[in-house]
Amino acid sequence: MVETLQVRQAGAVARLRLNRPEVHNAFDDRLIAALTAELRRLGEDASVRVVVLEAAGASYSAGADLNWMRGMARMSEAENRSDALALAGLMRALDTLPKPTIARVQGAAFGGGVGLVACCDIAIGVPDAKFGLTESKLGLLPAVISPYVTNAIGPRQSRRWFATAEIFDAAEALRIGLLHQVVAADTLDAAVDRQIDLLLKAGPVATASAKALVRDVASHADGERHDADNAALIARLRVSPEGQEGIGAFLDKRKPNWLAQ
């Protein structure tokens, strides 16, 4: 049986490759379960410092598999709720993974595929990539992925793209914040490798904690409590082994121990 998800690890970098190119890497229950389980495993693997989410074939991900959707349309509301919660679990596992993540977007992403891109910390795509939140064409909405897409592109943009189901290109994805960078196809791997190199040069605890910090900043309504929490965080980091090593290495003009290994 062909693996729907390929996993490769080289040193501190793990690569997860969606491997259903014959259906444009569309989700079904098997792929959702496999990807969720692997993300949770990698989150607990201390040897992994960066996770790259990539895809085989011409497309990044077409979202939900049509045959899977056809089957779910015949199921009860309770069964559909359970199924949607599985997808929600995948998105949350990716969004909260305590390791920096990079989306290597070599082709089109639609529906849930856009959700994967939005959940990654860094997203790099090629000029020919296309994107669409096309659920409204089916009388549906991208409800499960909406928190992550809205965080990436903002409420104003989300209101447009959720409602119209328009297809947009990589330049627009860059403009609205879904992609961080658009590069020629033949330089995509080099661009991803550059981000990996930058992440590996930074402190492991710092890079792992960055997304949690941003999430806390975005969710805080109480300014004074926010200041207190941030002060507590930087104090913990300064006295932590990594913080002490990083500061010491800088002052001593040497490489920190995470680069010396």
C-alpha positions in Angstrom: 0.0 0.0 0.0 1.3 3.5 -0.9 2.0 5.6 2.1 -0.3 8.7 2.1 2.3 10.5 4.3 6.0 10.2 3.9 8.3 11.1 6.8 12.0 11.9 6.5 14.3 13.1 9.1 17.8 14.4 8.5 19.5 15.6 11.7 17.2 18.2 13.4 14.9 18.6 10.4 11.8 16.5 9.8 10.0 16.6 6.5 6.4 15.5 6.2 5.3 15.0 2.6 1.6 14.6 1.6 1.7 11.7 -0.8 -1.6 11.5 -2.6 -0.6 13.3 -5.9 -3.3 11.4 -7.9 -6.0 13.3 -6.0 -4.0 16.5 -5.5 -3.1 15.5 -1.9 -6.7 15.9 -0.8 -7.5 14.9 2.7 -9.3 11.8 3.8 -9.7 10.3 7.2 -6.5 8.2 6.8 -4.3 11.1 5.9 -5.8 13.3 8.6 -5.1 10.6 11.2 -1.6 9.9 10.0 -0.6 13.6 9.8 -2.1 14.3 13.3 -0.3 11.4 14.9 3.0 12.3 13.3 2.8 15.9 14.3 2.2 14.8 17.9 5.1 12.4 17.8 7.4 15.1 16.4 6.3 17.6 19.0 7.7 15.2 21.7 10.9 14.3 19.8 13.7 16.4 21.4 16.0 15.7 18.4 13.6 17.6 16.0 14.0 21.3 15.8 12.2 22.2 12.5 9.4 20.6 10.6 8.8 21.1 6.9 5.3 20.4 5.5 5.5 19.6 1.8 3.6 17.7 -0.9 4.3 15.4 -3.8 3.1 16.1 -7.3 1.7 19.2 -8.9 -0.6 20.4 -6.1 0.0 21.2 -2.4 -3.4 20.1 -1.3 -6.9 20.3 -2.8 -8.5 20.2 0.6 -11.2 17.5 1.3 -11.2 14.4 -0.9 -14.4 14.3 -3.0 -15.1 10.7 -2.4 -14.6 11.2 1.3 -17.0 14.2 1.2 -19.5 12.1 -0.7 -19.5 9.6 2.0 -19.8 12.1 4.8 -22.8 13.7 3.1 -24.6 10.4 3.7 -23.7 10.4 7.4 -25.6 11.9 10.3 -24.9 15.3 11.8 -23.3 13.7 14.8 -21.0 11.7 12.6 -20.1 14.8 10.6 -19.3 16.6 13.8 -17.0 13.9 14.9 -15.3 13.9 11.5 -14.9 17.7 11.6 -13.4 17.5 15.0 -10.7 15.2 13.6 -9.8 17.8 11.1 -9.8 20.4 13.8 -7.5 18.3 15.8 -5.0 18.2 12.9 -5.1 21.9 12.4 -4.6 22.6 16.1 -1.7 20.0 16.3 0.0 21.8 13.5 -0.7 25.3 14.8 0.5 24.6 18.3 3.4 22.2 17.5 6.2 23.3 19.8 8.7 23.4 16.9 8.9 26.0 14.1 7.1 24.8 10.9 7.7 25.7 7.2 5.1 25.2 4.5 6.8 24.4 1.2 4.0 25.3 -1.3 4.9 24.0 -4.7 1.4 24.1 -6.1 -2.3 24.9 -5.6 -3.9 24.9 -2.2 -7.6 24.9 -1.7 -9.9 24.7 1.3 -8.2 22.7 4.1 -4.9 23.0 2.1 -5.0 26.7 2.8 -5.6 25.8 6.4 -2.3 23.9 6.4 -0.4 26.8 5.0 -2.0 29.2 7.5 -1.1 27.0 10.4 2.6 26.9 9.5 4.9 29.5 11.0 6.6 30.2 7.7 5.1 29.8 4.3 7.0 30.0 1.0 5.4 29.4 -2.4 6.0 29.5 -6.1 4.5 32.1 -8.5 2.2 29.6 -10.2 0.6 28.5 -6.9 -3.1 29.1 -6.7 -5.3 29.4 -3.5 -9.0 29.3 -2.8 -11.4 29.0 0.1 -13.9 27.5 -2.1 -16.4 26.0 0.4 -19.1 28.6 -0.2 -19.5 27.2 -3.8 -20.8 24.0 -2.1 -23.0 25.9 0.3 -20.5 25.4 3.1 -17.9 27.5 4.9 -14.3 26.9 5.9 -15.4 26.8 9.5 -12.8 24.4 10.9 -9.8 26.3 9.4 -11.3 29.7 9.9 -9.4 30.6 13.2 -6.0 29.9 11.5 -6.8 31.5 8.2 -8.2 34.6 9.9 -5.1 34.8 12.1 -2.9 34.7 8.9 -4.8 37.1 6.7 -7.0 39.1 9.1 -10.7 39.5 9.5 -11.3 41.9 6.6 -9.6 39.7 4.0 -11.3 36.6 5.5 -14.8 38.1 5.0 -14.1 38.6 1.3 -12.5 35.2 0.5 -14.7 33.1 2.7 -17.8 34.5 1.0 -16.8 34.7 -2.7 -14.8 31.5 -3.0 -12.5 33.3 -5.5 -9.3 31.8 -6.6 -6.3 34.0 -6.0 -2.7 33.8 -7.0 0.6 33.7 -5.1 1.1 37.4 -5.5 -2.2 38.0 -3.7 -1.4 35.4 -1.1 1.8 37.3 -0.4 0.0 40.6 -0.2 -2.6 39.5 2.3 -0.2 37.5 4.5 -0.9 33.9 3.6 2.6 33.5 2.2 5.7 35.1 3.5 7.7 34.7 0.4 7.2 33.9 -3.3 10.2 32.5 -5.2 10.9 30.9 -8.5 10.2 27.1 -8.6 13.9 26.3 -9.1 14.8 28.3 -6.0 12.1 27.0 -3.7 14.3 24.4 -2.0 17.0 27.0 -1.5 14.6 29.4 0.1 13.3 26.7 2.4 16.8 25.7 3.3 17.7 29.3 4.1 14.8 29.5 6.6 15.9 26.2 8.1 19.4 27.5 8.5 18.2 30.6 10.3 16.0 28.6 12.6 18.8 26.2 13.5 21.1 29.1 14.3 18.6 30.5 16.9 18.1 29.1 20.3 16.0 25.9 20.4 13.9 26.9 23.3 13.4 30.4 21.9 12.3 29.2 18.4 10.0 26.6 20.0 8.4 29.3 22.3 8.0 32.0 19.6 4.5 30.9 18.4 3.2 30.6 22.0 4.4 34.1 22.7 2.7 35.5 19.6 -0.5 33.6 20.5 -0.4 35.1 24.1 0.2 38.6 22.7 -2.7 38.4 20.3 -5.1 37.0 22.9 -4.4 39.4 25.8 -6.9 42.1 26.5 -5.5 43.2 29.8 -2.5 45.3 29.1 -1.0 45.3 32.6 -1.4 41.5 32.8 0.2 41.2 29.4 3.2 43.2 30.5 3.6 41.1 33.6 3.4 37.8 31.6 5.9 39.1 29.1 8.3 40.2 31.8 8.0 36.8 33.5 8.7 35.1 30.2 11.8 37.1 29.4 13.0 36.6 33.0 12.6 32.8 32.7 14.5 32.8 29.4 17.3 35.0 30.7 18.1 32.7 33.6 17.4 29.4 31.7 20.3 27.3 30.5 19.7 28.3 26.9 19.5 32.0 27.7 22.6 31.9 29.9 24.5 30.1 27.1 23.3 32.5 24.4 24.1 35.6 26.3 27.5 34.2 27.4 28.4 33.2 23.8 27.5 36.6 22.5 29.6 38.3 25.2 32.5 35.9 24.7 32.3 36.2 20.9 31.9 32.5 20.4 29.2 30.2 19.0 26.5 29.0 21.4 26.6 25.3 22.3 23.7 24.5 20.0 25.8 25.5 17.0 29.0 23.9 18.3 27.5 20.4 18.3 
